[in-house]
């Protein structure tokens, strides 16, 4: 009689494989993050100091979300236009857009913020004043006088930092769009043109829908990065979450507790966005061609 080892024996192999699959799919990091978040929320409710800090800091959430959403929406539009310009067959347009991308990408965001807020905005206002004076001289008095009378102080710091974030992130997003567009096979463009579609129709109905699905992860990651980089606006006095925390900590010297709350609020936003992005990726999952 031959002896058969029973080391691999399991009374229910299907159940074992199911348990292994559940173990493999379980997001333990998310469970740990949720437990930590609930524990911190309980601390905010039960600890008077944390509760006061949370009430003081949470008023900046609206500004953080507003700045991030507006700047990112504008950066998407500018980035797409710059990406198309980089792929242009016209040498001047291509070189000018490449110059823009390389210069902006090589500049720290905080430095760019200072340049736009303190140097760029006065220059833009001066250009608008010049246009206003020209319109006034040509007879368009109503509009011309409004533009000519615009002052630097009329452009608040929130608008200035939105412009800075838009310019900074448009350079990064342009490269994301360019990579996505160039990943689409040239045969699809040729087929669309053979059917009589124009360049813009091909881009709108054939290329961009596929490209956006492919670049969705980096687009989402850039939005999450913008939410974190929006904290830089606090150095300009814009009352976002970080600024509110900085003011409270400076007045009470509770730096540890205050910045714990600030980090907690940012983590709630970024982790929520990460989960939403992953769900969208699964829904829009691109299969191999």
PyMOL commands that set and color helices and strands:
alter all, ss='L'
color gray80, all
select helices_A, chain A and resi 13-25+28-46+48-86+91-105+109-137+141-148+152-154+157-182+186-194+199-214+216-236+241-252+255-283
alter helices_A, ss='H'
color red, helices_A
deselect
rebuild
show_as cartoon
